Amino acid sequence: MTSLVKRDGLRVMFYDKTDRDSLMDYVKKGVGLVDDSIDPDLDDLEEALGNLPEIAGLSHLWQAGASMYRAFGRFDYVIGVSSWDEALRWLANVGRTQSKYIKEAQYWGHGGPGSVWIGETRMTWKTLRSVEPGSDLEKFLARLRKDSLVWFRCCAVFQGSHGHRFAKACTRRFECDVAAHTHIIAGFQSGLHLISPGQEPHWDKQEGRDIKTNKIKWSGFFAPNTITMLHSNFPVKLRGK
């Protein structure tokens, strides 16, 4: 497949194609899968995620959006993946004959405070603590530059203390700008923040959580740093905020 757009560096997008039944069902599976890497306060994380509504059948929507942006030339390559292993293998190799450099990698899928899920696998700050030589993760990292962007377009990844820790781990490991959200995202996508290497998270840990109910908030027009699902580029006005 050839790129629709000739430019310095590839824009790529990948999405979760597993189309699971519900978010909490997914989290419960994950708790059983990652026992050695569970955060000490994962119970708090699960409780917080338990306040999210039942969400099902989003893979076909992500696929439709990806196909639309691909057709308009926003992304050079798009793919649906079922695990982080599959995603990293693709990121390490996609479009290498065109460019070794990835300008932007955007992921659409489910997330939670400090966690990004693909199928039954998740990425957390602990995932990024070390990189095996010759691994697909190492090969992907080698394709990023200081002006690259990795954008986790998922629910609440930057929310709370878990979100802050994950943000810092990402910028240290990726050595480029990383973006994600503090709210549940759908048509409106709120709490969008970008963090650069060497920076500390500049948003409040409480952002995206209702103080009274302890539930993670839905995105809304008047929520902070809100875009819509139709925004394909990171807003210039939010850089540095």
Disulfide bonds with the S-S distance in Angstrom:
none
